[in-house]
Amino acid sequence: GVYAGDPNTLSMKAALSKINRIERYAYNIDWNKFGAIFYGGLARQVELTKERKADPPKPEWVEFEYGNPGSFREGLSTLPKA
């Protein structure tokens, strides 16, 4: 596996830091009585959107399409050729 050691002593904060951060956002929303992780994710997306607008990428960078993990110009065969 990815983590070695006793799973009973492995902390979520260390193993799943992004989910832990989203949960913190969720629990800090006053009206979120149930601590639904969805609202934490939504709050984080709003924050990221504000950050991107405040500090946009350089115009010479390739435009990033959200939800698309990316690709290589000549496909995945680029990897074994590297």
Secondary structure, DSSP 8 states (H G I E B T S, - for coil): --S-S-TTT--HHHH-HHHHHHHHHHHHSTT-TT--HHHHHHHHHHHHHHHHHHS---TTS----TT-----TT-TTHHHH-
